[in-house]
Amino acid sequence: MKAVVYETYGSADVLRIEEIPDPAPRKGWARVEVHATALNPKDVLVRKGKMRWLVGGERQRTPGYDIAGVLLDDADGLTAGTEVFGMIQSNHGGGCAEVVSLPFAQLGAKPNTLSMVEAASLPLAGMTALQALRDELLLQEGQTVLLNGASGGVGTLAVQICRALGGKGIAVCSSRNLSLVQELGAFETIDYTQTSPAERRNLDAVFDIFGSLPWEKARHCLVKGGRYCTAIPKPKAILRGSLRRLGLHRAALVVVKSRRSDLDVLRNLVENEQLRPIVEKVLTMEESAEGHRHIETKRARGKVVIQIKE
Ligand SMILES: NC(=O)c1ccc[n+]([C@@H]2O[C@H](COP(=O)([O-])OP(=O)(O)OC[C@H]3O[C@@H](n4cnc5c(N)ncnc54)[C@H](OP(=O)(O)O)[C@@H]3O)[C@@H](O)[C@H]2O)c1
């Protein structure tokens, strides 16, 4: 099968297309004919070798954590031929290929109303937003939550999921994206080029998606007992996140988990018209490096998706 691969850590120039063996059938895992895969900042971090402490040394790797496609095997209640979407939990990726194999639990039925490209854009970013708002911030009806980095892959979905959960999302982005986040359902917006979000006060919760609002700054924005969650696993955030699990700190770190039950939540939100994907670019496998370079600018608007099969 055709796959995007790289053997050495480095710039987007290391990416190339190669024929590699199809994944072998495996108990508890299903193979999927991949129609589309979305890019995430994690693809860039792993490719640059910035996660080598977690993923190990250089070897042939295929990027891609988000996939949408057609099941080739039965998968615990989903039959071969079903259109599915999912997130590969392994740090090794593998989604930017014509076929991928992943555990049953990391796959769900694709929302009927979405194309493969749109469906591929949802799992990793959507489950991050959902798990941060629902599980870490315990968002309640009517609460205000500042969403710092509201116009990117995670942010555009967080704005909508916040609204669907009954929260009032205060969306932080640059001037050019203010109208987008308003359309997605932001209760209020902050243009970070004009006003520092750290000046905001009396918030029930802060979700630092971009990483420029660490706990040290964000704590002053919160009401007494207000909650904080970051998506950026810097050493201090990892330490605080561990302390929080022991009930010793208020600052959480979301670490996205791939679960069929949460894919089902995303599908229901889409089918109830409470969630729509924002896809900025659709590229071919041959254009993968262009997609990686775009993510590296940190100015993506929604998601970049690689279409593998028309
Ligand atoms: N812990 C986890 O499980 C997990 C899961 C998913 C993602 N993440 C991490 O979360 C971060 C965001 O992911 P993503 O997929 O949303 O990234 P992304 O799509 O690349 O985010 C790009 C967005 O960042 C915004 N941005 C740039 N500078 C900003 C600033 N100073 N203040 C606020 N927003 C700013 C940009 O908005 P403008 O163009 O308007 O400036 C752009 O829309 C990444 O670091 C990623 O690695 C972690």
PDBQT file of the ligand as one rigid body, heavy atoms in Angstrom, charges set to zero:
ROOT
HETATM    1  N1  LIG A 401      -2.977  17.370  25.449  1.00  0.00    +0.000 N 
HETATM    2  C1  LIG A 401      -3.645  16.852  24.431  1.00  0.00    +0.000 C 
HETATM    3  O1  LIG A 401      -4.201  15.738  24.510  1.00  0.00    +0.000 OA
HETATM    4  C2  LIG A 401      -3.740  17.645  23.156  1.00  0.00    +0.000 A 
HETATM    5  C3  LIG A 401      -4.654  17.281  22.170  1.00  0.00    +0.000 A 
HETATM    6  C4  LIG A 401      -4.764  18.083  21.042  1.00  0.00    +0.000 A 
HETATM    7  C5  LIG A 401      -3.933  19.203  20.894  1.00  0.00    +0.000 A 
HETATM    8  N2  LIG A 401      -3.033  19.481  21.867  1.00  0.00    +0.000 N 
HETATM    9  C6  LIG A 401      -2.169  20.676  21.739  1.00  0.00    +0.000 C 
HETATM   10  O2  LIG A 401      -3.027  21.800  21.776  1.00  0.00    +0.000 OA
HETATM   11  C7  LIG A 401      -2.463  22.853  20.994  1.00  0.00    +0.000 C 
HETATM   12  C8  LIG A 401      -3.532  23.365  20.038  1.00  0.00    +0.000 C 
HETATM   13  O3  LIG A 401      -3.873  22.341  19.122  1.00  0.00    +0.000 OA
HETATM   14  P1  LIG A 401      -4.678  22.703  17.795  1.00  0.00    +0.000 P 
HETATM   15  O4  LIG A 401      -4.852  21.458  17.036  1.00  0.00    +0.000 OA
HETATM   16  O5  LIG A 401      -5.856  23.540  18.115  1.00  0.00    +0.000 OA
HETATM   17  O6  LIG A 401      -3.577  23.631  17.083  1.00  0.00    +0.000 OA
HETATM   18  P2  LIG A 401      -3.721  24.549  15.785  1.00  0.00    +0.000 P 
HETATM   19  O7  LIG A 401      -4.908  24.159  15.004  1.00  0.00    +0.000 OA
HETATM   20  O8  LIG A 401      -2.411  24.544  15.110  1.00  0.00    +0.000 OA
HETATM   21  O9  LIG A 401      -3.970  26.012  16.421  1.00  0.00    +0.000 OA
HETATM   22  C9  LIG A 401      -3.813  27.104  15.597  1.00  0.00    +0.000 C 
HETATM   23  C10 LIG A 401      -4.550  28.285  16.207  1.00  0.00    +0.000 C 
HETATM   24  O10 LIG A 401      -3.752  28.864  17.251  1.00  0.00    +0.000 OA
HETATM   25  C11 LIG A 401      -4.166  30.214  17.340  1.00  0.00    +0.000 C 
HETATM   26  N3  LIG A 401      -3.181  31.089  17.983  1.00  0.00    +0.000 N 
HETATM   27  C12 LIG A 401      -1.949  31.441  17.505  1.00  0.00    +0.000 A 
HETATM   28  N4  LIG A 401      -1.358  32.309  18.374  1.00  0.00    +0.000 NA
HETATM   29  C13 LIG A 401      -2.241  32.491  19.398  1.00  0.00    +0.000 A 
HETATM   30  C14 LIG A 401      -2.201  33.259  20.593  1.00  0.00    +0.000 A 
HETATM   31  N5  LIG A 401      -1.135  33.985  20.935  1.00  0.00    +0.000 N 
HETATM   32  N6  LIG A 401      -3.274  33.239  21.411  1.00  0.00    +0.000 NA
HETATM   33  C15 LIG A 401      -4.369  32.493  21.107  1.00  0.00    +0.000 A 
HETATM   34  N7  LIG A 401      -4.456  31.725  19.974  1.00  0.00    +0.000 NA
HETATM   35  C16 LIG A 401      -3.414  31.735  19.146  1.00  0.00    +0.000 A 
HETATM   36  C17 LIG A 401      -4.335  30.636  15.910  1.00  0.00    +0.000 C 
HETATM   37  O11 LIG A 401      -5.323  31.652  15.889  1.00  0.00    +0.000 OA
HETATM   38  P3  LIG A 401      -5.060  33.024  15.080  1.00  0.00    +0.000 P 
HETATM   39  O12 LIG A 401      -4.675  32.589  13.693  1.00  0.00    +0.000 OA
HETATM   40  O13 LIG A 401      -6.361  33.726  15.187  1.00  0.00    +0.000 OA
HETATM   41  O14 LIG A 401      -3.906  33.672  15.763  1.00  0.00    +0.000 OA
HETATM   42  C18 LIG A 401      -4.792  29.366  15.189  1.00  0.00    +0.000 C 
HETATM   43  O15 LIG A 401      -6.168  29.410  14.849  1.00  0.00    +0.000 OA
HETATM   44  C19 LIG A 401      -1.238  22.261  20.304  1.00  0.00    +0.000 C 
HETATM   45  O16 LIG A 401      -0.067  22.643  21.016  1.00  0.00    +0.000 OA
HETATM   46  C20 LIG A 401      -1.437  20.766  20.421  1.00  0.00    +0.000 C 
HETATM   47  O17 LIG A 401      -0.214  20.048  20.427  1.00  0.00    +0.000 OA
HETATM   48  C21 LIG A 401      -2.913  18.735  22.982  1.00  0.00    +0.000 A 
ENDROOT
TORSDOF 0
